[in-house]
Amino acid sequence: MNLFKVGDIIKGQVTGIENYGVFININSEYNGLIHISEISENFVKDINDFVTIGETIYCRIIGIDEENCNLKLSIKNINYKARKGKGKFNETIRGFSPLKDNLDNWINEKLEEIKENASD
């Protein structure tokens, strides 16, 4: 079983910034690159306006090179800034997969609850 899947949201640390993209350390085995085209939907004049070296950010996996342990990453259209301190959500390697997996069930449960309350 692979550690990562395309679409997962993961956390990593910015280790380098070049004019073409951002290097991210994911763990002791995997590194990633956010190409400049995957930083924003808008024109990116200076990557340093988005991230700084040493900063921890969230990234979406858009490609995986298992042989070389490299990930193609994106921060487009996600809240990529990591919050300081503990949030009320536990971080997992699966990113938003639990939300995707359970959303339909939660919606159906709530609809049933609403129907039950309406008939009372």
All heavy atoms as an XYZ file, in Angstrom:
964
protein
N       0.843     -1.192      0.000
C       0.000      0.000      0.000
C       0.877      1.240      0.000
O       1.842      1.343      0.733
C      -0.892     -0.007      1.238
C      -1.844      1.150      1.287
S      -2.953      0.960      2.700
C      -3.124      2.646      3.149
N       0.537      2.196     -0.846
C       1.306      3.426     -0.946
C       0.971      4.361      0.206
O      -0.161      4.419      0.670
C       1.025      4.123     -2.279
C       1.499      3.290     -3.456
O       2.372      2.439     -3.310
N       0.932      3.525     -4.605
N       1.974      5.093      0.646
C       1.816      6.027      1.743
C       0.949      7.222      1.331
O       0.180      7.729      2.130
C       3.202      6.502      2.203
C       3.281      7.412      3.394
C       2.707      6.724      4.631
C       4.727      7.814      3.653
N       1.064      7.645      0.072
C       0.352      8.822     -0.408
C      -0.529      8.473     -1.604
O      -0.254      7.516     -2.329
C       1.345      9.911     -0.840
C       2.269     10.353      0.258
C       3.610     10.017      0.237
C       1.797     11.125      1.308
C       4.464     10.434      1.247
C       2.648     11.549      2.317
C       3.983     11.199      2.286
N      -1.569      9.300     -1.800
C      -2.440      9.172     -2.969
C      -2.604     10.555     -3.595
O      -2.610     11.562     -2.886
C      -3.825      8.660     -2.577
C      -3.854      7.257     -2.034
C      -5.279      6.793     -1.773
C      -5.996      7.811     -0.937
N      -7.102      7.360     -0.142
N      -2.773     10.588     -4.897
C      -3.083     11.844     -5.581
C      -4.385     12.386     -5.003
O      -5.352     11.643     -4.823
C      -3.184     11.633     -7.106
C      -3.736     12.871     -7.791
C      -1.829     11.251     -7.679
N      -4.391     13.651     -4.658
C      -5.557     14.292     -4.063
C      -5.436     14.484     -2.564
O      -6.154     15.298     -1.986
N      -4.537     13.728     -1.910
C      -4.335     13.890     -0.466
C      -3.817     15.297     -0.160
O      -3.055     15.870     -0.942
C      -3.299     12.896      0.070
C      -3.832     11.487      0.248
O      -5.054     11.289      0.087
O      -3.022     10.598      0.537
N      -4.233     15.821      0.986
C      -3.685     17.073      1.511
C      -2.706     16.683      2.606
O      -3.068     15.975      3.544
C      -4.790     17.983      2.097
C      -5.871     18.273      1.054
C      -4.184     19.264      2.665
C      -5.450     19.143     -0.090
N      -1.460     17.128      2.457
C      -0.415     16.777      3.410
C       0.286     18.034      3.906
O       0.153     19.099      3.317
C       0.611     15.815      2.777
C       1.247     16.463      1.546
C      -0.033     14.483      2.439
C       2.398     15.677      0.971
N       1.020     17.882      4.991
C       1.755     19.009      5.557
C       3.237     18.798      5.310
O       3.742     17.683      5.412
C       1.466     19.106      7.055
C       2.025     20.339      7.710
C       1.404     20.650      9.047
C       1.754     19.680     10.121
N       1.370     20.123     11.470
N       3.933     19.886      4.981
C       5.373     19.813      4.766
C       6.031     21.139      5.084
O       5.361     22.139      5.308
N       7.348     21.121      5.084
C       8.106     22.324      5.414
C       8.830     22.836      4.176
O       9.462     22.061      3.447
C       9.110     22.027      6.524
C       9.859     23.258      6.980
C      10.769     22.963      8.159
O      11.273     21.874      8.310
N      10.953     23.964      8.994
N       8.757     24.144      3.962
C       9.435     24.790      2.837
C      10.933     24.749      3.100
O      11.408     25.251      4.124
C       8.958     26.247      2.664
C       9.734     26.927      1.541
C       7.454     26.302      2.403
N      11.683     24.115      2.185
C      13.128     24.008      2.354
C      13.902     24.809      1.326
O      15.100     25.023      1.490
C      13.583     22.535      2.279
O      13.179     21.982      1.022
C      12.994     21.730      3.421
N      13.245     25.246      0.274
C      13.928     26.025     -0.748
C      12.948     26.723     -1.653
O      11.840     26.243     -1.875
N      13.364     27.879     -2.146
C      12.541     28.650     -3.081
C      13.418     29.032     -4.262
O      14.495     29.614     -4.092
C      11.969     29.924     -2.419
C      11.080     29.552     -1.231
C      11.193     30.761     -3.441
C      10.595     30.750     -0.424
N      12.973     28.671     -5.449
C      13.645     29.048     -6.688
C      12.650     29.834     -7.533
O      11.462     29.874     -7.219
C      14.120     27.799     -7.448
C      15.166     26.997     -6.725
C      16.512     27.709     -6.613
O      16.804     28.595     -7.450
O      17.273     27.387     -5.680
N      13.115     30.431     -8.625
C      12.200     31.222     -9.456
C      11.157     30.356    -10.150
O      10.150     30.859    -10.627
C      12.973     32.065    -10.471
C      13.807     31.225    -11.413
O      13.910     30.013    -11.270
N      14.423     31.883    -12.378
N      11.339     29.049    -10.192
C      10.391     28.138    -10.847
C       9.489     27.385     -9.872
O       8.561     26.712    -10.282
C      11.128     27.137    -11.735
C      12.188     26.344    -11.007
C      11.865     25.194    -10.305
C      13.515     26.774    -11.013
C      12.828     24.471     -9.636
C      14.490     26.059    -10.347
C      14.142     24.902     -9.658
O      15.116     24.199     -8.991
N       9.775     27.464     -8.550
C       8.928     26.739     -7.621
C       9.478     26.661     -6.214
O      10.477     27.286     -5.878
N       8.786     25.847     -5.402
C       9.076     25.726     -3.973
C       9.389     24.262     -3.659
O       8.631     23.366     -4.039
C       7.851     26.165     -3.133
C       8.128     26.036     -1.652
C       7.414     27.574     -3.497
N      10.479     24.031     -2.938
C      10.834     22.686     -2.496
C      10.260     22.450     -1.109
O      10.349     23.306     -0.234
C      12.353     22.507     -2.478
C      12.952     22.486     -3.848
C      13.474     23.637     -4.405
C      12.971     21.313     -4.591
C      14.014     23.635     -5.674
C      13.507     21.290     -5.858
C      14.031     22.461     -6.412
N       9.659     21.273     -0.926
C       8.976     20.928      0.319
C       9.537     19.620      0.864
O       9.646     18.631      0.135
C       7.456     20.757      0.080
C       6.840     21.999     -0.556
C       6.747     20.380      1.377
C       6.809     23.210      0.342
N       9.882     19.606      2.150
C      10.257     18.367      2.830
C       9.002     17.806      3.471
O       8.369     18.472      4.300
C      11.327     18.631      3.892
C      11.719     17.364      4.614
O      11.731     16.282      4.046
N      12.031     17.502      5.884
N       8.623     16.586      3.094
C       7.409     15.951      3.610
C       7.738     15.101      4.828
O       7.111     15.205      5.867
C       6.728     15.086      2.528
C       6.466     15.907      1.262
C       5.459     14.449      3.063
C       5.647     17.160      1.458
N       8.696     14.225      4.695
C       9.146     13.379      5.804
C      10.576     12.955      5.497
O      11.188     13.462      4.558
C       8.199     12.190      6.023
C       8.063     11.301      4.806
O       8.975     11.182      3.992
N       6.919     10.644      4.664
N      11.115     12.016      6.249
C      12.508     11.617      6.048
C      12.738     10.927      4.703
O      13.866     10.818      4.245
C      12.960     10.706      7.187
O      12.169      9.534      7.224
N      11.670     10.491      4.072
C      11.797      9.762      2.812
C      11.358     10.575      1.589
O      11.977     10.500      0.540
C      10.951      8.486      2.904
C      11.223      7.494      1.814
C      10.448      6.199      2.026
O       9.953      5.956      3.141
O      10.336      5.444      1.053
N      10.298     11.356      1.729
C       9.703     12.047      0.585
C       9.960     13.554      0.600
O       9.944     14.188      1.655
C       8.183     11.832      0.555
C       7.789     10.503     -0.023
C       7.799      9.351      0.757
C       7.405     10.393     -1.359
C       7.440      8.133      0.227
C       7.048      9.167     -1.894
C       7.069      8.048     -1.102
O       6.706      6.843     -1.634
N      10.184     14.082     -0.612
C      10.266     15.522     -0.840
C       9.290     15.866     -1.945
O       8.816     14.993     -2.668
C      11.692     15.924     -1.254
C      12.654     15.812     -0.099
O      12.467     16.452      0.923
N      13.662     14.978     -0.253
N       9.004     17.153     -2.073
C       8.074     17.560     -3.110
C       8.460     18.889     -3.726
O       9.319     19.614     -3.202
N       7.823     19.184     -4.833
C       8.016     20.455     -5.525
C       6.659     21.031     -5.876
O       5.790     20.329     -6.406
C       8.826     20.264     -6.818
C       8.965     21.512     -7.699
C       9.822     22.572     -7.022
C       9.537     21.154     -9.054
N       6.489     22.303     -5.550
C       5.315     23.053     -6.003
C       5.808     23.937     -7.144
O       6.549     24.902     -6.918
C       4.730     23.938     -4.887
C       4.415     23.112     -3.643
C       3.492     24.676     -5.391
C       4.089     23.963     -2.428
N       5.449     23.589     -8.363
C       5.835     24.407     -9.516
C       5.138     25.756     -9.408
O       4.023     25.848     -8.870
C       5.457     23.697    -10.822
C       5.977     24.385    -12.029
N       5.237     25.318    -12.722
C       7.179     24.303    -12.650
C       5.958     25.770    -13.725
N       7.143     25.164    -13.714
N       5.742     26.799     -9.913
C       5.178     28.152     -9.830
C       3.754     28.201    -10.388
O       2.912     28.952     -9.892
C       6.105     29.182    -10.517
C       5.661     30.607    -10.187
C       6.190     28.923    -12.010
C       6.654     31.677    -10.596
N       3.453     27.358    -11.366
C       2.103     27.339    -11.956
C       1.074     26.730    -11.016
O      -0.122     26.845    -11.257
C       2.113     26.575    -13.279
O       2.425     25.211    -13.056
N       1.522     26.082     -9.925
C       0.620     25.449     -8.960
C       0.522     26.231     -7.654
O       0.052     25.718     -6.653
C       1.066     24.010     -8.677
C       0.881     23.079     -9.845
C      -0.571     22.912    -10.256
O      -1.462     23.015     -9.392
O      -0.822     22.685    -11.457
N       0.950     27.494     -7.670
C       0.892     28.322     -6.469
C      -0.407     29.115     -6.400
O      -1.021     29.224     -5.347
C       2.124     29.258     -6.394
C       3.370     28.399     -6.124
C       1.945     30.331     -5.335
C       4.665     29.147     -6.132
N      -0.837     29.645     -7.526
C      -2.033     30.481     -7.537
C      -2.695     30.441     -8.907
O      -2.030     30.181     -9.915
C      -1.643     31.926     -7.187
O      -2.745     32.792     -7.304
N      -4.000     30.712     -8.923
C      -4.706     30.847    -10.199
C      -4.277     32.128    -10.915
O      -4.378     32.237    -12.129
C      -6.229     30.886     -9.969
C      -6.809     29.589     -9.445
C      -6.817     28.475    -10.486
O      -6.722     28.751    -11.694
O      -6.906     27.316    -10.063
N      -3.802     33.093    -10.131
C      -3.373     34.382    -10.675
C      -1.886     34.355    -10.985
O      -1.166     33.438    -10.586
C      -3.681     35.496     -9.672
C      -5.161     35.582     -9.372
O      -5.993     35.540    -10.278
N      -5.500     35.662     -8.093
N      -1.406     35.398    -11.658
C       0.006     35.526    -11.989
C       0.839     35.621    -10.711
O       0.505     36.370     -9.800
C       0.230     36.772    -12.854
C       1.668     37.013    -13.188
C       2.307     36.227    -14.134
C       2.386     38.010    -12.552
C       3.645     36.445    -14.442
C       3.719     38.237    -12.855
C       4.349     37.449    -13.807
N       1.916     34.850    -10.648
C       2.809     34.875     -9.496
C       4.086     35.601     -9.909
O       4.898     35.068    -10.675
C       3.138     33.447     -9.004
C       4.143     33.498     -7.862
C       1.874     32.725     -8.583
N       4.228     36.815     -9.402
C       5.420     37.614     -9.710
C       6.593     37.181     -8.835
O       7.709     37.049     -9.302
C       5.123     39.099     -9.501
C       6.268     40.010     -9.832
C       5.887     41.462     -9.684
C       7.064     42.341    -10.051
N       6.743     43.758     -9.941
N       6.319     36.977     -7.532
C       7.367     36.615     -6.590
C       6.842     35.528     -5.656
O       5.922     35.766     -4.878
C       7.792     37.852     -5.788
C       8.969     37.594     -4.866
O       9.459     36.445     -4.788
O       9.418     38.553     -4.206
N       7.437     34.363     -5.720
C       7.017     33.232     -4.887
C       7.132     33.579     -3.409
O       6.347     33.111     -2.590
C       7.839     31.973     -5.245
C       7.521     31.535     -6.672
C       7.572     30.845     -4.259
C       8.380     30.403     -7.190
N       8.078     34.430     -3.056
C       8.273     34.824     -1.660
C       7.073     35.566     -1.078
O       6.973     35.706      0.139
C       9.534     35.674     -1.515
C      10.786     34.870     -1.816
O      11.166     34.014     -1.036
N      11.385     35.130     -2.960
N       6.161     36.023     -1.924
C       4.926     36.643     -1.444
C       3.963     35.592     -0.882
O       3.006     35.932     -0.191
C       4.214     37.404     -2.575
C       4.985     38.634     -3.021
O       5.836     39.124     -2.252
O       4.734     39.106     -4.148
N       4.215     34.316     -1.174
C       3.316     33.234     -0.770
C       3.874     32.375      0.361
O       3.132     31.949      1.235
C       2.980     32.351     -1.971
C       2.186     33.055     -3.022
C       2.809     33.803     -4.017
C       0.801     33.002     -3.017
C       2.072     34.467     -4.980
C       0.052     33.662     -3.977
C       0.690     34.407     -4.958
N       5.166     32.083      0.319
C       5.783     31.208      1.324
C       7.166     31.719      1.709
O       7.773     32.502      0.963
C       5.910     29.743      0.820
C       4.553     29.115      0.578
C       6.776     29.662     -0.416
N       7.665     31.242      2.849
C       9.023     31.553      3.288
C       9.733     30.258      3.672
O       9.094     29.282      4.084
C       9.035     32.510      4.493
O       8.290     31.919      5.560
C       8.413     33.846      4.149
N      11.034     30.249      3.571
C      11.822     29.071      3.935
C      11.647     28.794      5.426
O      11.670     29.708      6.244
C      13.303     29.273      3.568
C      13.439     29.304      2.045
C      14.174     28.164      4.163
C      14.842     29.545      1.544
N      11.422     27.540      5.751
C      11.205     27.124      7.128
C       9.738     27.064      7.524
O       9.387     26.465      8.543
N       8.863     27.658      6.722
C       7.431     27.683      7.016
C       6.816     26.302      6.769
O       7.196     25.589      5.851
C       6.768     28.716      6.114
C       5.285     28.854      6.280
C       4.703     29.941      5.379
O       5.290     30.266      4.322
O       3.641     30.443      5.732
N       5.867     25.927      7.608
C       5.118     24.693      7.422
C       3.808     25.027      6.729
O       3.091     25.928      7.165
C       4.838     24.017      8.785
O       6.092     23.712      9.402
C       4.033     22.746      8.617
N       3.520     24.312      5.640
C       2.312     24.579      4.859
C       1.620     23.264      4.500
O       2.205     22.191      4.596
C       2.615     25.368      3.563
C       3.527     24.574      2.627
C       3.193     26.737      3.888
C       3.707     25.203      1.255
N       0.361     23.376      4.075
C      -0.395     22.242      3.549
C      -0.311     22.268      2.031
O      -0.306     23.340      1.417
C      -1.859     22.315      3.983
C      -2.036     22.062      5.457
C      -2.164     23.120      6.347
C      -2.057     20.768      5.958
C      -2.314     22.894      7.703
C      -2.209     20.537      7.316
C      -2.338     21.601      8.176
O      -2.480     21.372      9.517
N      -0.256     21.095      1.424
C      -0.158     20.961     -0.027
C      -1.065     19.825     -0.493
O      -1.279     18.867      0.226
C       1.266     20.601     -0.440
S       2.563     21.612      0.255
N      -1.549     19.939     -1.719
C      -2.317     18.862     -2.349
C      -1.373     18.094     -3.268
O      -0.629     18.687     -4.051
C      -3.477     19.405     -3.165
C      -4.259     18.289     -3.885
C      -5.388     18.797     -4.748
N      -6.411     19.392     -3.924
C      -6.783     20.678     -3.983
N      -6.197     21.487     -4.834
N      -7.718     21.146     -3.199
N      -1.429     16.768     -3.190
C      -0.607     15.929     -4.061
C      -1.273     15.844     -5.431
O      -2.437     15.471     -5.535
C      -0.437     14.519     -3.476
C       0.276     14.599     -2.124
C       0.338     13.628     -4.448
C       0.355     13.264     -1.397
N      -0.518     16.206     -6.474
C      -1.059     16.127     -7.840
C      -0.299     15.111     -8.685
O      -0.700     14.823     -9.806
C      -1.099     17.504     -8.525
C       0.279     18.133     -8.604
C      -2.082     18.420     -7.806
C       0.333     19.428     -9.426
N       0.786     14.580     -8.143
C       1.549     13.553     -8.852
C       2.527     12.884     -7.900
O       2.993     13.506     -6.948
N       2.820     11.610     -8.180
C       3.700     10.841     -7.299
C       4.725     10.088     -8.144
O       4.368      9.393     -9.092
C       2.901      9.829     -6.458
C       1.859     10.546     -5.603
C       3.834      8.993     -5.584
C       0.893      9.622     -4.877
N       6.000     10.245     -7.781
C       7.084      9.463     -8.366
C       7.604      8.553     -7.258
O       8.481      8.940     -6.490
C       8.180     10.388     -8.885
C       9.381      9.643     -9.460
O       9.424      8.399     -9.372
O      10.284     10.318     -9.983
N       7.019      7.334     -7.148
C       7.367      6.391     -6.076
C       8.834      5.974     -6.162
O       9.489      5.794     -5.142
C       6.472      5.147     -6.137
C       5.037      5.393     -5.759
C       4.825      5.615     -4.273
O       5.733      5.358     -3.469
O       3.729      6.064     -3.914
N       9.331      5.809     -7.378
C      10.702      5.334     -7.558
C      11.720      6.295     -6.944
O      12.686      5.877     -6.321
C      10.983      5.154     -9.051
C      12.332      4.547     -9.339
C      12.524      4.290    -10.820
O      11.561      3.856    -11.481
O      13.642      4.528    -11.297
N      11.502      7.600     -7.115
C      12.435      8.603     -6.602
C      11.950      9.275     -5.320
O      12.592     10.206     -4.828
C      12.696      9.669     -7.668
C      13.393      9.074     -8.867
O      14.398      8.389     -8.739
N      12.843      9.306    -10.052
N      10.794      8.854     -4.800
C      10.206      9.419     -3.570
C       9.990     10.928     -3.682
O      10.282     11.690     -2.749
C      11.067      9.092     -2.351
S      11.168      7.330     -2.017
N       9.478     11.356     -4.837
C       9.181     12.764     -5.068
C       7.687     12.956     -5.314
O       7.051     12.128     -5.966
C       9.963     13.298     -6.277
C      11.439     13.406     -5.999
O      11.841     13.792     -4.903
N      12.252     13.063     -6.976
N       7.163     14.054     -4.802
C       5.758     14.386     -4.984
C       5.633     15.687     -5.764
O       6.387     16.630     -5.532
C       5.070     14.555     -3.629
C       5.146     13.369     -2.671
C       4.506     13.743     -1.337
C       4.461     12.157     -3.266
N       4.684     15.710     -6.706
C       4.291     16.944     -7.374
C       3.169     17.529     -6.548
O       2.174     16.859     -6.276
C       3.758     16.629     -8.781
C       4.688     16.932     -9.896
C       4.091     16.514    -11.210
C       3.473     17.688    -11.903
N       3.040     17.350    -13.264
N       3.332     18.778     -6.116
C       2.393     19.376     -5.169
C       1.759     20.641     -5.718
O       2.267     21.259     -6.652
C       3.131     19.699     -3.866
C       3.848     18.529     -3.194
C       4.749     19.023     -2.092
C       2.845     17.528     -2.684
N       0.651     21.030     -5.088
C      -0.058     22.257     -5.450
C      -0.605     22.912     -4.187
O      -0.968     22.213     -3.232
C      -1.224     21.934     -6.393
O      -1.973     23.098     -6.680
N      -0.635     24.241     -4.189
C      -1.318     24.967     -3.115
C      -2.449     25.817     -3.686
O      -3.038     26.621     -2.981
C      -0.352     25.830     -2.259
C       0.399     26.854     -3.101
C       0.590     24.933     -1.473
C       1.244     27.837     -2.300
N      -2.774     25.601     -4.947
C      -3.891     26.309     -5.569
C      -5.198     25.921     -4.897
O      -5.444     24.737     -4.656
C      -4.021     25.935     -7.049
C      -3.175     26.692     -7.993
C      -3.546     26.261     -9.405
C      -2.663     26.914    -10.421
N      -3.008     26.470    -11.778
N      -6.016     26.908     -4.614
C      -7.389     26.686     -4.136
C      -7.496     25.879     -2.845
O      -8.491     25.198     -2.637
C      -8.235     26.033     -5.229
C      -8.274     26.863     -6.484
O      -8.399     28.079     -6.416
N      -8.139     26.231     -7.622
N      -6.474     25.910     -2.000
C      -6.582     25.319     -0.670
C      -6.060     26.329      0.343
O      -5.298     27.234      0.000
C      -5.810     23.979     -0.527
C      -4.303     24.193     -0.663
C      -6.315     22.931     -1.481
C      -3.490     22.976     -0.261
N      -6.467     26.181      1.585
C      -5.960     27.017      2.659
C      -4.631     26.406      3.087
O      -4.583     25.553      3.953
C      -6.957     27.068      3.817
C      -6.535     28.020      4.892
O      -5.564     28.753      4.752
N      -7.249     28.005      5.989
N      -3.546     26.842      2.447
C      -2.262     26.174      2.610
C      -1.487     26.601      3.841
O      -0.534     25.929      4.231
C      -1.399     26.358      1.355
C      -0.998     27.784      1.064
C       0.190     28.291      1.558
C      -1.796     28.609      0.295
C       0.570     29.591      1.289
C      -1.434     29.897      0.020
C      -0.248     30.401      0.514
O       0.121     31.696      0.247
N      -1.854     27.675      4.466
C      -1.128     28.143      5.652
C      -1.478     27.272      6.846
O      -2.645     27.130      7.205
C      -1.454     29.602      5.963
C      -0.967     30.576      4.906
C       0.534     30.703      4.952
C       0.990     31.773      3.977
N       2.406     32.040      4.071
N      -0.475     26.669      7.466
C      -0.687     25.835      8.660
C      -0.955     26.742      9.848
O      -0.315     27.774     10.009
C       0.534     24.957      8.918
N      -1.934     26.350     10.666
C      -2.276     27.131     11.852
C      -1.318     26.822     12.984
O      -0.873     25.702     13.140
C      -3.699     26.820     12.305
C      -4.737     27.408     11.379
C      -6.093     27.008     11.839
N      -6.397     25.779     11.096
C      -7.204     24.850     11.509
N      -7.820     24.943     12.635
N      -7.412     23.773     10.787
N      -1.035     27.822     13.782
C      -0.218     27.632     14.973
C      -1.070     26.994     16.053
O      -2.247     27.271     16.163
C       0.303     28.984     15.488
C       1.127     29.740     14.468
C       2.546     29.305     14.495
C       3.364     30.203     13.600
N       4.321     29.551     12.824
N      -0.468     26.142     16.874
C      -1.203     25.522     17.970
C      -2.070     24.390     17.471
O      -2.079     24.039     16.293
N      -2.820     23.829     18.373
C      -3.665     22.684     18.024
C      -5.047     23.147     17.613
O      -5.665     23.937     18.302
C      -3.778     21.734     19.211
C      -2.486     21.050     19.525
C      -2.700     19.960     20.523
C      -1.367     19.264     20.726
N      -1.498     17.933     21.125
N      -5.506     22.643     16.501
C      -6.867     22.900     16.064
C      -7.776     21.834     16.638
O      -7.343     20.949     17.361
N      -9.047     21.909     16.309
C      -9.966     20.910     16.836
C     -10.033     19.659     15.976
O     -10.720     18.725     16.285
C     -11.353     21.498     17.045
C     -12.098     21.879     15.789
C     -13.449     22.435     16.160
C     -14.401     22.375     14.985
N     -15.713     22.831     15.300
N      -9.284     19.640     14.856
C      -9.254     18.486     13.979
C      -7.918     17.773     14.111
O      -6.883     18.405     14.205
C      -9.447     18.896     12.510
C     -10.749     19.578     12.268
C     -10.809     20.940     12.104
C     -11.916     18.855     12.216
C     -12.014     21.572     11.889
C     -13.128     19.474     11.996
C     -13.173     20.839     11.833
N      -7.958     16.458     14.108
C      -6.729     15.676     14.120
C      -6.228     15.544     12.697
O      -6.978     15.184     11.797
C      -6.978     14.284     14.700
C      -7.324     14.336     16.157
O      -6.883     15.233     16.867
N      -8.114     13.380     16.610
N      -4.958     15.821     12.506
C      -4.363     15.721     11.187
C      -4.043     14.264     10.884
O      -3.576     13.535     11.747
C      -3.082     16.544     11.159
C      -2.416     16.538      9.827
C      -1.136     17.331      9.857
O      -0.989     18.177     10.729
O      -0.304     17.058      8.999
N      -4.352     13.840      9.678
C      -4.022     12.489      9.262
C      -3.313     12.547      7.927
O      -3.400     13.537      7.201
C      -5.289     11.620      9.102
O      -6.042     12.123      7.989
C      -6.131     11.610     10.352
N      -2.630     11.507      7.576
C      -1.944     11.423      6.293
C      -2.945     11.394      5.145
O      -2.628     11.733      4.029
C      -0.988     10.203      6.260
C       0.035     10.324      5.140
C      -1.752      8.925      6.129
C       1.062     11.360      5.362
N      -4.202     11.047      5.444
C      -5.229     10.937      4.407
C      -5.818     12.283      4.023
O      -6.629     12.366      3.118
C      -6.339     10.007      4.881
C      -5.851      8.571      5.018
C      -6.946      7.628      5.406
N      -8.019      7.670      4.452
C      -9.284      7.496      4.769
N      -9.635      7.290      6.007
N     -10.211      7.542      3.848
N      -5.465     13.367      4.726
C      -5.976     14.682      4.375
C      -7.479     14.762      4.534
O      -8.022     14.456      5.585
N      -8.186     15.147      3.477
C      -9.623     15.339      3.524
C     -10.406     14.080      3.145
O     -11.617     14.119      3.020
C     -10.036     16.494      2.606
C      -9.598     17.829      3.118
C      -8.551     18.508      2.521
C     -10.217     18.397      4.208
C      -8.143     19.730      3.006
C      -9.823     19.619      4.702
C      -8.779     20.292      4.098
N      -9.735     12.965      2.983
C     -10.414     11.728      2.591
C     -11.520     11.323      3.560
O     -12.591     10.905      3.124
C      -9.417     10.584      2.440
O      -8.562     10.841      1.360
N     -11.324     11.430      4.903
C     -12.425     11.054      5.801
C     -13.675     11.898      5.576
O     -14.791     11.383      5.643
C     -11.847     11.291      7.198
C     -10.369     11.155      7.019
C     -10.102     11.709      5.652
N     -13.509     13.163      5.290
C     -14.655     14.025      5.010
C     -15.361     13.548      3.750
O     -16.587     13.381      3.736
C     -14.205     15.477      4.857
C     -15.286     16.491      4.526
C     -16.338     16.547      5.627
C     -14.681     17.858      4.299
N     -14.593     13.287      2.708
C     -15.166     12.816      1.446
C     -15.881     11.479      1.640
O     -16.975     11.265      1.134
C     -14.056     12.673      0.411
C     -14.518     12.139     -0.926
C     -13.330     11.949     -1.848
C     -13.717     11.087     -3.000
N     -12.616     10.347     -3.560
N     -15.254     10.589      2.413
C     -15.813      9.251      2.623
C     -17.106      9.266      3.433
O     -17.965      8.407      3.259
C     -14.802      8.350      3.326
C     -13.560      8.094      2.482
O     -13.614      8.337      1.254
O     -12.541      7.661      3.052
N     -17.263     10.214      4.347
C     -18.398     10.216      5.278
C     -19.486     11.248      4.974
O     -20.550     11.194      5.578
C     -17.900     10.439      6.705
C     -17.090      9.276      7.192
O     -17.573      8.159      7.222
N     -15.850      9.522      7.561
N     -19.225     12.176      4.085
C     -20.141     13.293      3.855
C     -21.554     12.844      3.484
O     -22.533     13.322      4.056
C     -19.585     14.237      2.789
C     -20.342     15.537      2.598
C     -20.396     16.332      3.907
C     -19.697     16.364      1.512
N     -21.672     11.904      2.554
C     -23.003     11.443      2.142
C     -23.775     10.835      3.318
O     -24.969     11.086      3.486
C     -22.905     10.425      1.003
C     -22.508     11.061     -0.315
O     -22.750     12.276     -0.484
O     -21.958     10.347     -1.168
N     -23.099     10.035      4.140
C     -23.753      9.444      5.312
C     -24.223     10.517      6.288
O     -25.327     10.446      6.821
C     -22.816      8.473      6.029
C     -22.579      7.220      5.223
O     -23.399      6.843      4.387
N     -21.465      6.576      5.472
N     -23.366     11.508      6.538
C     -23.724     12.580      7.468
C     -24.932     13.367      6.960
O     -25.817     13.734      7.722
C     -22.551     13.508      7.707
C     -21.399     12.870      8.431
C     -21.450     11.805      9.276
C     -20.043     13.260      8.371
N     -20.190     11.512      9.748
C     -19.305     12.391      9.205
C     -19.347     14.255      7.687
C     -17.934     12.498      9.393
C     -17.980     14.361      7.870
C     -17.293     13.487      8.714
N     -24.953     13.629      5.658
C     -26.075     14.370      5.069
C     -27.363     13.560      5.216
O     -28.401     14.088      5.629
C     -25.795     14.708      3.586
C     -24.696     15.770      3.505
C     -27.072     15.183      2.887
C     -24.202     16.020      2.099
N     -27.306     12.273      4.895
C     -28.497     11.414      5.002
C     -28.981     11.308      6.449
O     -30.186     11.343      6.699
C     -28.215     10.030      4.420
C     -28.099     10.069      2.915
O     -28.682     10.925      2.257
N     -27.328      9.154      2.360
N     -28.058     11.187      7.390
C     -28.438     11.142      8.808
C     -29.142     12.431      9.227
O     -30.153     12.403      9.930
C     -27.208     10.919      9.682
C     -26.658      9.522      9.616
C     -25.339      9.367     10.364
O     -24.922     10.313     11.069
O     -24.725      8.288     10.245
N     -28.628     13.557      8.798
C     -29.224     14.851      9.158
C     -30.596     15.009      8.510
O     -31.527     15.512      9.153
C     -28.297     15.998      8.746
C     -28.641     17.305      9.376
C     -28.522     17.196     10.888
C     -28.730     18.509     11.559
N     -28.678     18.416     13.010
N     -30.739     14.576      7.266
C     -32.038     14.654      6.592
C     -33.077     13.806      7.322
O     -34.226     14.232      7.490
C     -31.924     14.222      5.129
C     -31.213     15.201      4.196
C     -30.991     14.566      2.827
C     -31.984     16.498      4.081
N     -32.702     12.607      7.768
C     -33.606     11.749      8.543
C     -34.002     12.430      9.854
O     -35.167     12.396     10.243
C     -32.953     10.386      8.819
C     -32.857      9.502      7.618
C     -34.209      9.133      7.036
O     -35.143      8.854      7.814
O     -34.331      9.147      5.793
N     -33.033     13.044     10.496
C     -33.305     13.750     11.757
C     -34.289     14.907     11.530
O     -35.226     15.102     12.310
C     -31.985     14.288     12.330
C     -32.126     15.003     13.652
C     -30.808     15.557     14.135
O     -29.784     14.854     13.997
O     -30.802     16.693     14.646
N     -34.089     15.626     10.441
C     -34.983     16.745     10.110
C     -36.409     16.223      9.848
O     -37.377     16.795     10.307
C     -34.451     17.553      8.917
C     -33.181     18.295      9.334
C     -35.494     18.511      8.374
C     -32.415     18.911      8.180
N     -36.533     15.115      9.099
C     -37.846     14.524      8.811
C     -38.533     14.085     10.080
O     -39.728     14.296     10.256
C     -37.675     13.327      7.860
C     -37.389     13.697      6.432
C     -37.236     12.436      5.596
C     -36.729     12.753      4.229
N     -36.469     11.531      3.446
N     -37.763     13.459     10.990
C     -38.337     13.004     12.255
C     -38.833     14.189     13.088
O     -39.907     14.133     13.677
C     -37.315     12.195     13.054
C     -37.051     10.837     12.479
C     -35.922     10.108     13.205
O     -35.503     10.580     14.292
O     -35.478      9.080     12.680
N     -38.064     15.243     13.134
C     -38.437     16.433     13.913
C     -39.630     17.170     13.299
O     -40.433     17.759     14.007
C     -37.270     17.383     14.083
C     -36.195     16.826     15.005
O     -36.478     15.981     15.838
N     -34.977     17.297     14.859
N     -39.751     17.109     11.981
C     -40.856     17.784     11.297
C     -42.172     17.057     11.539
O     -43.235     17.679     11.555
C     -40.565     17.873      9.797
N     -42.118     15.734     11.713
C     -43.355     14.973     11.916
C     -43.809     14.982     13.377
O     -44.898     14.524     13.675
C     -43.143     13.526     11.452
O     -42.158     12.889     12.232
N     -42.995     15.487     14.282
C     -43.381     15.556     15.702
C     -44.346     16.668     15.989
O     -44.557     17.625     15.470
C     -42.132     15.743     16.598
C     -41.287     14.480     16.629
O     -41.803     13.409     16.260
O     -40.120     14.583     17.015
